[in-house]
Structures are given as structure tokens and as C-alpha cells.
Amino acid sequence: MLKGQLGNRYEIIEQIGSGGMAFVYKAKDIFLNRLVTIKALRPEYTADENFLKLFRREAQAVASLSHPNIVAIYDVGQEGDIPYLVIEYIDGEDLKSKIEREGKLDPKTAVEIALQVLDALEHAHRHGIIHRDIKTHNILISKNMEVKLTDFGIARETTSATITQTAAITGSMHYISPEQARGEPADARSDIYSMGVVLYEMLTGTLPFQGENPIAVAVKHIQEEPEPPSSREKTVPPSLERLIMKAMDKIPYKRFTSAEEMSLALKDIYINELGGTKSFGFEPGQSYTDSYTEMYPEGIYDEDLGEEEEEITIPPKAHHPGKESRALTVTAVLVALALLAAAGFALSSFFGSAGKEVQVPNVVGMNLDEAKKTLEDLGLTVEVKRENHPTIPENTVIEQDIKPGVTVKLPQTIILTVSSGPDLVTVPNLYNKSVDEARDILEKFGLNLADVKEGYSDEVPEGFIYRQIPSPGERVSKGTEVMVYVSLGPEGIRVPDLIGLTIEEAKAKLEQSGLSLNANIQWEESDRYERGVVIDQNPKPGTSVKENASVSVTLSRGKEDDDDEDEDSWASTTAEVSVPSDGREHRVLVAVTDQRGTNNVYESTHPPGTRLRIPVRFRGNQAVVKVYIDGSLVDEKTVSAR
């Protein structure tokens, strides 16, 4: 354990953690007067050149990266035989502790954390560096929710060391990708798998796989499908569940092709479904359809890394004889047997059947699992190759290389061609594109433009796309139709209903809505409305217009013969109406029965609580005035001419 001062500059304050290969300390840089983290190699590894090489690799890996979501390295040094790294100090906690403290995270918070980690991974992958040990313990969160990814470099190489020589492997088995668990080389898609596990844990508070020991967990990663997150936590949105299951696909090429692609899919969910407000660099016009392979160094997805990665093997130390050597051997055998069991080998059956003749059955059209069982039960070995097919369902056998009925001697391998389903393409981003541009883009991807709908948008200008279904980044079959919504611009102001109002009432109602009355007023005869009442308007009620827009009205002259009669033959009264105060608008209608018959003299919609005094004219000595609200009679009175 380190104490005191390192290099006459770094004053050790306290030990804050330890890992399989290093102790971690909080320290103070007395030159720059700032807190730092010191990561020092454990003393038992200081004489081992392989571990020293790993430690130097971490320094080189992190030093080559500069990103706000990656813990920065400030300095390297050595205290006696112990090398150490000086890295950025984060005042906060790791994600594992946060989940244990809170139980689970709400979807919006979980996505905000994941997006920052994916930004860090995208940066690392662009520089040819695979993390290989993504887990909640290696994600630090500051008090202001800034996320930092740590422990680059060491995890990159510890996968080649024996399990007994690093405790870090044990902690990582819950997050390990199937290919890493099988001992195969890891690539960027392995980090994506582990990110799927991290999201799963954040949203449910549980890990997808548990077991009695690390080997049992690793075997589950190889063999078993994870339970859907929603089966453990009902609040997980379906879109996030689909994203997690895609990231955790057993087959690397079925996962997201890059950290950026996964990030784009998450951003779409965050903004359009979870109501997220942080931009995380998202721009509505940003393309989801760039060729991701061009953005990453050659070899980042290679199955055989060749000379790109120098293999480091950490042998058992020669000065540990006896029980420890036997323990290493037993552990190695257990690991080998576990992996063989995971791969489905039956050794005794294999060796006992050599030379036996069997007839090859017909497995074309079978599900892959059924076909494999049929062939393996006969002692045959199965090799699978996949290809897309427009009509044959996924995981259905299309062809077998040895025809049915042929007799073969064991051991014999049968190559099955299995359908991967239709050829899938990534839905391009059509935001801020015109309909013609969208049609051209979709055509290049083998997709079709479906219905074009319209709607209001405060962000996207009129005439450009502001929404699409399916969303950008989704994987769909060629020929799929994509529906788009074209912006009508901001929603604006709805024109109120002026029909049945006097000119003064109409003007007041327009001013309340931020609109104005056109001074050019038209007049027309009307059998329905009294003189001076609005009988028509332009724009029509409910139309969306810009603020201060002008509305034209047409007023009633009354019946055609009204002007021919003596004005003295008219009498007048007032209908008083109280609109109910129940929180909603009501339709008010006033009808008059006089010597002309029955006529509706007023009709309009009013807000709750409004009190109205409506002038009513009638002919003859007497009239009946009726008031209706929403079609129901609420008042009736008989009036006489004065």
C-alpha cells in the first residue's frame, strides 16, 4: 500500500478502491492544487513483465483518447518497483453503487447515462481501441451527473490471462459477451453487448444472468436468451426493451453495427418517446445512414485480429509448486469442460461412433434447432452458414450440402444453409427533408414512401418532414413502406366562431384571441338571423392563422322584405343568458316566434360563466322568446310590444 508522497508531487490521501491488478488512491497534486486519482499496480505483479506490459498498455490507450466522457490520464510514474498512473479524480460514485442505492433507474436517467457511455465508446472505437470490460463498476458518475468511462486498456488484454490470475474476470462475467465467454477475439460489437447488459441492469435493477459461479454465468451468456426486461420491471418501454434485446443478440452481426448506431437509436427514443430535453449532439437533420464501416479503422470488426493485437499470455509463476499448480490445472479443466458443454459436445459419443455408417435425413424446411438435433442424434456434426431469403422465415433450413438418403461414415459434417429472413436495411433519417428528397433517399435503400401526412411543428419549417414511422436507425425488410409527417409550421391561433354575434361582440372576441376584424364588412339578406348579426366569416371557425391575422365577416340585413316595412312595426326586447360555469364551452341559441313565424335570431358558442344580454327584434303585438343551451330549453318568456 502506498503512503506519503509520490514523485515529490502527489500526496496520498486515502485508498478508495482496488481491482484485480491495481490499488486505487485519492491524492492531491500539490503543484496544481487539485485532487487526482492514483492507480498503482499491485506489488505481486511488479516483477512480471506481462503485467507491466498490460499496465503500460492502459497508459498508452487512455493517453491516445481525449473525450469528455473518458477519464483523462495526467501522468505516469514509478515509486520504487511500483508503477502508477495519475488520472482524473471524479467526485461521485460508480454506476453499480448508484443502482444498488436506488434499486433501479427511471428510463430517462438510464438513457442519459447510456448515451454518454456510448459517446465514449464511439470515440474509443474510432481510435481502434476496444474496452472489453464494460460494466457498471467501470462507469463513474459525478455529482452533476457527468458520466466518465474508466479502466481502458487493462480489460483489453486480461481476457487472455487465466481466470485464476485475475479477480477482474469474476466481476466481468455478468457483462461478458458470448464470443468473449467462448474465448474468441472481441471487437466493437462485444462492447455493444455489454452495454445492453448495463442498460438492462439500470432499468430493472437486476442482471440478466445469475449463476452459482462465474463459469455458470458465462455459459448462460453463450446458451440462454435473457428474459425480456419488462418481465422483471413493467415500466420498461417496449422500444427500450427491443433495443436492449438487439444489443444482446448472441450473434454479433445482428447487434448494432457500432456504438454510434446504438446511440442514434437511443437518442430517437429519448427525444421522441421519453421527452428528453438534453441534445447530446442530436441534430434533427443528422443522417443515420452513413456507412459506419468507413468511420472505424480497418480491422476493428475482424474476427481474426492478426498482428493488430499482440497476444499476451500470463503463465503460472514457477515458484508456486504443489497445491497451487494442481489448482490451476483443475480450474483449467473445469473451464474447458464448461465451454465444451456449452458448445454441445458429447465426447464419449463422438469417439465411440467413429467409422459407423448413417443415412443422411432430409432436414430442409425444419427449424435450425430441430434440424441440428435430428442430425446430431445420428452422430453427425453440423456447420451452419446463413443467407437472406425474401420469403423463408428466419432460422429455417434452406439447403443441406449432402443430399437426403446418402449414406456417410462418421465422423461427418453436414453444412446447412439457414435463412436469416428478409434482407434488412437501416431506415434512413428523413428529418428536415422535403417529400421529394425523402422519396429519393428511400429508393436508394430499397424502401418505399407510404402515406404523407401533415401536422404542426414548432421546430421544423413548413414543407419539411418532422416525423417518420419507422424511426431512423430501425432495421426493416427491403420494400418496407415509411410514413412521413410534413410540417405545416407552428400551429398558430385558432379562429373563433363568430356566427350569431353582433359586430361589437365579434370584434371583442377576435381581439381576445390576438386577431383583428377586417374593416370591409359585407351585408346579405338572411331568413335566419336578425339584422346586424354575423352570418358568415373568413377564415372559417377553427382555422389556424398567424397572430394579428385579419378576419372578414358578413352581417345579416334581415329578411328581404324587412326593409320594405315600416320601422315602427318592429318591437324589441332583451334575452338574458347565463352560461353554466362547468369548465367547458356551451352553444347558445335564441329563437323568436312572432307574426312571421319562428326564427333563430342568435346562435354562438361561449366560454363557461359568460353572462349575455342579446337584443331581439319581433313583429306584431306579442312574441315568444326561447333560449336554448346545447339544444336544451332553459328559458321561455312571452313579451309584448310597447
C-alpha positions in Angstrom: 0.0 0.0 0.0 1.3 3.4 -1.0 1.7 6.2 1.6 3.1 9.7 1.8 4.2 11.5 -1.3 4.9 10.1 -4.8 7.4 11.8 -7.1 7.6 14.8 -4.7 4.3 15.9 -6.2 1.3 13.6 -5.3 0.2 13.4 -1.7 -1.7 10.2 -0.9 -4.9 11.0 1.0 -6.7 7.6 1.2 -7.2 4.3 -0.6 -10.6 4.4 -2.4 -10.6 1.1 -4.2 -8.9 -1.9 -5.5 -9.1 -4.2 -8.5 -7.7 -7.4 -9.8 -4.4 -5.8 -10.8 -4.2 -2.4 -9.0 -4.9 -0.4 -5.9 -6.7 3.0 -6.3 -5.9 6.1 -4.2 -7.3 9.6 -3.8 -4.4 12.0 -3.8 -3.6 15.7 -4.2 -1.4 17.2 -6.9 0.5 19.8 -4.8 1.9 21.5 -7.9 -1.5 22.2 -9.5 -3.5 22.2 -6.2 -6.1 19.7 -7.5 -7.4 16.2 -6.5 -6.3 13.3 -8.6 -6.6 9.5 -8.6 -3.6 7.3 -8.4 -3.8 3.8 -9.8 -0.9 1.6 -8.7 0.0 -1.9 -9.8 -0.3 -4.5 -7.1 3.1 -5.4 -5.6 2.8 -9.1 -6.5 2.7 -8.2 -10.2 5.6 -5.7 -10.4 8.2 -8.4 -11.3 6.0 -9.9 -14.0 6.8 -8.4 -17.4 3.5 -9.4 -18.8 1.6 -7.4 -16.2 3.9 -4.5 -16.6 3.2 -4.6 -20.3 -0.5 -4.5 -19.6 -0.2 -1.6 -17.2 1.8 0.4 -19.8 -0.8 -0.5 -22.4 -3.5 1.1 -20.2 -1.5 4.3 -20.0 -0.9 4.3 -23.8 -4.6 3.5 -24.5 -6.1 6.2 -22.4 -3.4 8.8 -23.4 -4.4 8.3 -27.0 -8.0 9.2 -26.2 -9.3 12.7 -25.4 -13.1 12.8 -24.7 -15.2 14.4 -22.0 -16.8 11.0 -21.1 -13.4 9.2 -20.7 -11.4 9.6 -17.5 -8.3 11.6 -18.5 -4.7 10.5 -17.7 -2.4 13.2 -16.4 0.9 11.5 -15.6 2.8 8.2 -15.2 5.4 7.4 -12.7 7.1 4.8 -10.5 7.6 4.6 -6.8 10.3 2.0 -6.1 9.3 -1.1 -8.0 5.6 0.0 -8.3 4.4 1.8 -11.4 1.4 4.1 -11.2 -0.9 6.2 -13.3 -2.2 9.6 -12.3 -5.7 10.1 -13.7 -8.7 12.4 -13.4 -10.4 12.4 -10.0 -14.2 12.0 -10.1 -16.2 13.3 -7.1 -19.1 10.9 -7.2 -19.8 7.2 -7.4 -19.8 4.3 -9.8 -22.9 3.3 -11.6 -23.1 -0.1 -9.7 -23.3 1.8 -6.4 -26.0 4.1 -7.8 -28.1 1.2 -8.9 -27.7 -0.6 -5.5 -28.6 2.6 -3.7 -31.7 3.5 -5.8 -32.8 -0.1 -6.8 -33.3 0.9 -10.4 -33.2 4.0 -12.6 -36.0 5.7 -14.4 -35.8 5.2 -18.2 -34.9 8.8 -19.0 -32.0 8.8 -16.5 -30.8 5.4 -17.7 -30.8 6.6 -21.3 -28.9 9.8 -20.4 -26.2 7.8 -18.8 -26.0 5.2 -21.6 -25.7 7.9 -24.3 -22.7 9.4 -22.5 -21.0 5.9 -22.3 -21.8 5.2 -25.9 -20.2 8.6 -26.9 -17.1 7.5 -25.1 -17.1 4.1 -26.8 -17.7 5.6 -30.2 -14.6 7.8 -29.7 -12.5 4.8 -28.5 -13.7 2.5 -31.3 -12.8 5.2 -33.9 -9.2 5.1 -32.5 -9.1 1.3 -32.8 -9.5 0.6 -29.0 -12.0 -1.9 -27.7 -12.8 -1.6 -24.0 -13.6 -5.3 -23.4 -14.8 -4.8 -19.8 -17.8 -2.6 -20.0 -19.7 -2.9 -16.7 -21.4 -0.7 -14.1 -18.3 -0.7 -11.9 -16.3 1.0 -14.6 -18.8 3.8 -15.2 -18.3 6.7 -12.9 -21.0 9.4 -12.3 -20.1 12.8 -10.9 -22.4 14.7 -8.6 -23.7 16.8 -11.5 -24.5 13.6 -13.5 -21.5 13.8 -15.8 -20.5 10.2 -16.8 -16.9 9.0 -17.2 -15.8 5.7 -18.6 -12.7 4.2 -16.9 -10.4 1.1 -16.8 -9.4 1.3 -20.5 -6.6 -0.9 -21.6 -6.2 -3.5 -18.9 -9.5 -5.2 -19.7 -8.4 -5.2 -23.3 -5.8 -7.8 -22.5 -6.9 -9.6 -19.3 -9.2 -11.8 -21.3 -6.1 -13.7 -22.5 -4.9 -14.3 -18.9 -6.1 -17.3 -16.8 -9.2 -16.9 -14.7 -7.3 -17.7 -11.5 -4.8 -14.9 -12.1 -7.2 -12.0 -12.2 -10.2 -11.3 -10.0 -11.4 -8.8 -12.5 -12.7 -11.6 -14.7 -15.0 -12.8 -12.0 -16.6 -9.3 -11.7 -17.0 -9.1 -15.5 -18.7 -12.4 -16.2 -22.1 -10.9 -15.7 -21.4 -8.5 -18.6 -19.3 -10.6 -20.9 -20.3 -11.2 -24.5 -20.9 -14.7 -25.7 -17.8 -14.6 -28.0 -15.6 -13.5 -25.1 -17.0 -16.2 -23.0 -16.1 -18.7 -25.7 -12.5 -17.4 -25.7 -12.9 -15.8 -29.2 -11.5 -12.4 -30.1 -13.6 -9.4 -29.0 -14.5 -6.5 -31.2 -16.6 -3.3 -31.0 -19.8 -5.4 -31.0 -18.6 -7.1 -27.8 -18.7 -3.7 -26.1 -22.2 -3.1 -27.5 -23.4 -6.4 -26.0 -22.0 -5.4 -22.6 -23.8 -2.0 -23.0 -27.0 -3.9 -23.5 -26.4 -5.7 -20.1 -25.6 -2.3 -18.4 -28.9 -0.8 -19.7 -30.8 -4.0 -18.6 -29.3 -3.6 -15.1 -30.1 0.1 -14.9 -33.8 -0.3 -15.9 -34.6 -3.4 -13.9 -32.1 -3.3 -11.0 -31.1 -6.9 -11.9 -28.5 -8.6 -14.1 -29.9 -10.7 -16.9 -28.0 -13.9 -15.9 -27.1 -15.3 -12.5 -25.3 -18.5 -11.6 -23.5 -20.3 -8.8 -20.1 -19.3 -10.1 -18.6 -17.3 -12.9 -18.4 -20.2 -15.3 -22.2 -20.9 -14.9 -22.9 -17.2 -15.7 -20.6 -17.4 -18.8 -22.3 -20.5 -20.0 -25.7 -18.7 -19.8 -24.4 -15.8 -21.9 -23.5 -18.4 -24.5 -26.6 -20.6 -24.4 -29.6 -18.8 -22.9 -31.7 -15.9 -24.1 -32.2 -13.2 -21.5 -35.7 -12.7 -20.0 -37.3 -9.5 -21.5 -36.6 -6.6 -19.2 -40.3 -5.9 -19.0 -40.9 -9.3 -17.4 -38.9 -8.0 -14.4 -39.8 -4.3 -14.5 -43.2 -3.3 -16.1 -42.1 0.3 -16.6 -39.5 -0.5 -19.2 -40.8 1.0 -22.5 -41.2 -1.5 -25.4 -38.9 0.5 -27.6 -36.1 0.3 -25.0 -36.7 -3.4 -24.5 -36.3 -4.0 -28.2 -33.1 -2.0 -28.3 -31.6 -4.0 -25.3 -32.5 -7.4 -26.9 -30.9 -6.3 -30.1 -27.7 -5.2 -28.4 -27.6 -8.5 -26.5 -28.1 -10.7 -29.6 -25.9 -13.9 -29.4 -24.8 -13.3 -32.9 -22.5 -10.2 -33.2 -23.7 -9.2 -36.7 -27.3 -9.0 -35.5 -26.4 -6.4 -32.9 -26.0 -2.7 -33.6 -23.1 -2.3 -36.1 -21.5 0.4 -34.0 -21.7 2.4 -30.8 -22.9 5.4 -32.9 -25.8 3.4 -34.4 -26.9 2.3 -30.9 -26.6 5.9 -29.7 -28.7 7.2 -32.6 -31.5 4.7 -31.8 -31.4 5.6 -28.1 -31.5 9.4 -28.9 -34.6 8.8 -31.0 -36.3 7.1 -28.1 -35.0 9.7 -25.6 -36.3 12.7 -27.6 -39.4 11.4 -29.3 -40.8 9.0 -26.6 -39.3 9.9 -23.2 -39.5 13.7 -23.7 -35.8 14.2 -23.2 -34.5 17.7 -23.4 -30.7 17.3 -23.5 -29.4 17.4 -27.0 -26.4 15.0 -26.7 -25.3 16.4 -30.0 -28.5 15.3 -31.7 -29.5 17.4 -34.7 -32.8 16.9 -36.5 -31.1 16.9 -39.8 -28.3 14.5 -38.7 -28.0 11.4 -41.0 -28.5 8.0 -39.5 -27.4 6.3 -42.8 -23.7 7.0 -43.1 -21.5 4.0 -43.8 -20.4 3.0 -40.3 -17.5 0.9 -41.6 -15.9 3.9 -43.1 -15.8 5.6 -39.7 -13.8 2.9 -38.0 -10.2 1.8 -38.6 -9.8 -1.3 -40.7 -9.8 -4.4 -38.6 -12.0 -3.1 -35.8 -14.6 -5.8 -36.7 -12.2 -8.5 -37.8 -12.8 -12.0 -36.3 -9.0 -12.7 -36.5 -7.1 -9.7 -35.3 -3.8 -11.0 -36.6 -0.9 -8.6 -36.0 -3.2 -5.8 -34.8 -3.2 -7.1 -31.3 -0.1 -8.7 -29.7 -1.3 -11.6 -27.6 -0.1 -11.6 -24.0 -0.2 -14.8 -22.1 0.4 -14.7 -18.4 1.9 -18.1 -17.4 1.7 -19.6 -13.9 4.6 -18.5 -11.7 7.3 -21.1 -11.5 7.8 -20.6 -7.7 4.3 -21.8 -6.8 4.5 -25.6 -6.8 2.2 -28.2 -5.3 -1.3 -27.3 -4.5 -1.5 -24.1 -6.5 -0.2 -25.9 -9.6 -2.9 -28.5 -9.2 -5.5 -25.8 -8.5 -4.6 -24.1 -11.8 -4.8 -27.4 -13.7 -8.2 -28.3 -12.1 -9.5 -24.8 -12.9 -8.4 -25.0 -16.5 -10.0 -28.4 -16.9 -13.3 -27.1 -15.4 -13.3 -24.1 -17.7 -12.6 -26.3 -20.7 -15.3 -28.8 -19.8 -17.8 -25.9 -19.2 -17.1 -24.4 -22.6 -17.3 -27.8 -24.2 -20.6 -28.4 -22.5 -21.8 -25.0 -23.7 -20.9 -25.8 -27.2 -22.9 -29.1 -27.1 -20.1 -31.6 -27.4 -20.7 -35.2 -26.4 -17.2 -36.6 -26.2 -17.9 -40.2 -25.4 -20.5 -40.5 -28.2 -18.1 -38.9 -30.7 -15.2 -41.2 -30.1 -17.4 -44.3 -29.8 -19.1 -43.7 -33.2 -16.1 -43.4 -35.4 -16.5 -45.5 -38.6 -20.2 -46.0 -38.2 -22.4 -45.6 -41.3 -25.6 -43.5 -41.2 -28.1 -42.3 -43.7 -28.5 -38.6 -44.0 -32.0 -37.5 -43.3 -33.9 -34.6 -45.0 -33.9 -31.5 -42.8 -34.7 -28.9 -45.4 -37.7 -26.8 -44.2 -37.0 -27.7 -40.5 -36.3 -25.1 -37.8 -32.5 -24.9 -37.2 -32.7 -26.3 -33.6 -34.9 -29.2 -34.8 -32.5 -29.9 -37.7 -29.4 -29.9 -35.5 -31.0 -32.3 -33.0 -32.0 -34.6 -35.8 -28.5 -34.7 -37.3 -26.6 -34.7 -34.0 -28.7 -37.6 -32.7 -27.2 -39.6 -35.6 -23.7 -38.6 -34.6 -23.3 -36.1 -37.4 -21.7 -32.7 -36.9 -23.5 -29.6 -38.1 -22.0 -26.5 -39.6 -24.3 -23.5 -40.3 -24.0 -20.8 -42.9 -26.6 -18.1 -43.3 -28.1 -16.2 -46.1 -31.0 -13.8 -46.6 -34.2 -15.0 -48.1 -37.3 -12.9 -49.0 -39.9 -15.5 -48.1 -38.4 -18.3 -46.0 -38.7 -17.5 -42.2 -35.6 -16.8 -40.2 -33.8 -19.9 -38.8 -35.4 -22.3 -41.3 -33.1 -24.7 -43.2 -32.9 -23.8 -46.9 -30.4 -26.3 -48.1 -28.1 -29.1 -47.0 -24.8 -29.9 -48.7 -25.2 -33.7 -48.5 -28.5 -34.8 -50.1 -31.1 -36.8 -48.1 -30.7 -40.6 -48.4 -26.9 -40.6 -48.9 -25.0 -43.0 -46.6 -21.9 -41.5 -44.9 -19.3 -42.7 -42.4 -18.8 -40.9 -39.1 -17.3 -38.5 -38.3 -19.1 -36.4 -41.0 -20.0 -32.8 -41.1 -23.2 -31.6 -42.7 -23.3 -27.9 -43.9 -26.8 -26.4 -43.5 -27.7 -23.2 -45.3 -30.2 -21.4 -43.0 -32.4 -18.4 -43.7 -31.6 -15.1 -42.0 -35.0 -13.8 -43.1 -35.5 -10.9 -45.5 -32.6 -8.7 -46.4 -32.7 -6.0 -43.7 -31.7 -2.3 -44.2 -31.4 0.5 -41.8 -34.1 3.1 -42.0 -32.5 6.5 -43.0 -33.1 9.7 -41.3 -35.6 11.8 -43.2 -36.0 14.7 -40.7 -35.9 18.2 -42.2 -36.1 16.7 -45.7 -38.7 17.5 -48.4 -41.0 14.8 -49.6 -39.1 14.6 -52.9 -35.8 14.2 -51.1 -37.2 11.6 -48.9 -38.6 9.6 -51.8 -35.1 9.6 -53.5 -33.3 8.6 -50.3 -35.8 5.7 -49.6 -35.4 4.5 -53.1 -31.6 4.1 -52.7 -32.3 2.0 -49.6 -34.9 -0.2 -51.3 -37.7 1.3 -49.2 -41.0 2.9 -50.3 -42.7 6.1 -49.3 -46.1 5.5 -47.8 -48.8 8.0 -46.9 -47.7 11.6 -46.5 -49.5 13.2 -43.5 -49.4 16.8 -42.3 -49.2 18.3 -38.9 -47.9 21.3 -37.0 -44.3 21.6 -35.7 -42.6 24.4 -33.8 -39.1 23.2 -34.8 -39.3 22.1 -38.4 -40.1 24.7 -41.1 -43.2 24.3 -43.3 -42.9 21.8 -46.1 -40.3 19.6 -44.4 -40.6 16.3 -42.6 -40.7 16.4 -38.8 -41.7 12.8 -38.0 -41.4 9.3 -39.6 -42.5 5.8 -39.0 -40.4 3.5 -38.7 -37.9 5.7 -36.8 -34.4 6.3 -38.1 -32.0 3.5 -37.3 -34.5 0.7 -37.2 -33.8 -2.4 -39.2 -36.5 -3.3 -41.6 -37.0 -5.5 -44.7 -36.4 -4.1 -48.1 -39.6 -2.9 -49.6 -41.0 -1.6 -46.3 -43.1 1.5 -46.5 -42.1 4.5 -44.5 -44.8 7.0 -43.4 -43.8 10.7 -43.1 -45.3 13.7 -41.5 -44.8 17.1 -43.2 -44.7 20.3 -41.1 -47.3 22.9 -41.6 -45.2 25.2 -39.4 -46.2 26.4 -35.9 -49.8 25.7 -35.0 -50.7 29.4 -34.7 -54.1 30.7 -33.4 -57.4 29.1 -34.0 -60.1 31.4 -35.5 -63.0 31.6 -33.1 -66.7 31.1 -34.1 -68.3 34.5 -34.8 -71.6 33.3 -36.2 -74.6 34.8 -34.4 -72.6 37.6 -32.7 -73.2 41.3 -33.2 -70.4 43.3 -34.8 -69.2 44.6 -31.4 -69.2 41.1 -29.9 -67.3 39.7 -32.9 -64.7 42.4 -32.7 -64.1 41.9 -29.0 -63.9 38.1 -29.4 -61.2 38.5 -32.1 -59.2 40.9 -30.0 -59.2 38.4 -27.1 -57.7 35.8 -29.5 -55.0 38.1 -30.8 -56.8 38.7 -34.1 -58.4 41.7 -35.8 -61.6 42.4 -37.7 -61.4 43.4 -41.4 -62.9 46.8 -41.8 -64.5 45.8 -45.2 -67.8 44.4 -43.9 -70.3 42.6 -46.3 -74.1 42.6 -45.9 -76.6 39.9 -47.1 -80.3 39.1 -46.6 -81.0 36.3 -44.1 -84.2 34.5 -43.1 -82.5 33.0 -40.1 -80.6 35.9 -38.4 -81.7 39.3 -37.3 -80.3 42.4 -38.9 -76.7 43.3 -37.8 -75.7 39.7 -36.7 -72.7 37.8 -38.2 -73.9 35.1 -40.6 -70.6 34.2 -42.3 -66.8 34.7 -41.7 -63.5 34.1 -43.5 -61.3 32.2 -42.4 -63.8 29.7 -41.1 -64.0 28.8 -37.3 -61.1 26.5 -36.2 -58.7 27.6 -39.0 -55.1 28.1 -37.8 -53.7 31.5 -38.6 -50.8 33.7 -37.6 -51.1 36.2 -34.8 -52.7 39.6 -35.7 -54.4 38.0 -38.8 -57.5 39.7 -40.1 -60.9 38.0 -40.2 -63.7 39.2 -42.6 -67.4 38.9 -41.6 -70.7 39.1 -43.4 -73.6 40.7 -41.5 -77.4 39.9 -41.9 -79.7 42.5 -43.4 -82.6 40.5 -42.1 -85.4 39.2 -44.5 -85.6 40.7 -47.9 -89.0 42.3 -47.1 -87.8 43.7 -43.8 -86.6 47.0 -45.3 -90.0 47.5 -47.1 -92.0 47.6 -43.9 -92.3 50.5 -41.6 -89.6 50.5 -38.9 -92.4 51.3 -36.4 -93.9 47.9 -36.9 -90.9 46.4 -35.2 -90.7 45.9 -31.4 -87.6 44.9 -29.3 -86.7 43.1 -26.1 -83.6 41.6 -24.5 -82.8 37.9 -23.8 -80.5 37.5 -20.8 -78.5 34.3 -20.7 -76.1 32.9 -18.0 -73.7 30.3 -19.5 -73.0 27.4 -16.9 -69.7 27.6 -15.1 -68.7 24.0 -15.5 -65.3 24.4 -17.2 -66.5 23.9 -20.8 -67.9 25.9 -23.7 -71.7 25.9 -24.5 -73.7 26.6 -27.6 -76.4 29.3 -27.0 -79.4 29.7 -29.4 -82.2 32.3 -29.1 -85.5 31.7 -31.2 -88.4 34.2 -31.6 -92.0 33.2 -32.6 -93.9 36.2 -33.9 -96.3 37.1 -36.7 -93.6 36.0 -39.2 -93.4 32.5 -37.6 -90.4 31.0 -35.7 -86.9 32.3 -36.5 -83.5 31.7 -34.8 -82.2 35.2 -34.1 -78.9 34.3 -32.3 -76.6 31.3 -32.2 -73.0 31.1 -30.9 -70.6 29.3 -28.6 -69.4 30.9 -25.4 -66.9 30.1 -22.6 -68.1 28.9 -19.2 -69.5 31.6 -16.8 -70.3 34.1 -19.6 -73.3 36.5 -19.0 -75.1 37.6 -22.2 -77.7 40.3 -23.0 -78.9 39.6 -26.5 -81.1 42.2 -28.3 -84.1 40.6 -30.0 -86.5 42.2 -32.5 -90.0 40.9 -33.4 -93.1 41.9 -35.4 -96.6 42.2 -34.1 -98.0 42.9 -30.7 -96.7 39.8 -29.0 -93.8 37.3 -29.3 -92.4 34.2 -27.5 -88.7 34.2 -26.9 -87.0 30.9 -26.1 -83.4 30.3 -25.0 -81.6 27.0 -25.6 -78.2 25.9 -24.3 -76.6 22.9 -26.1 -80.1 22.2 -27.6 -82.0 22.1 -24.3 -84.6 24.8 -23.5 -83.5 26.8 -20.4 -85.8 29.8 -20.6 -89.1 30.9 -22.3 -90.9 34.2 -22.0 -93.8 36.0 -23.7 -93.1 39.7 -24.5 -95.5 42.4 -25.7 -94.8 45.4 -28.0 -94.8 48.7 -26.2 
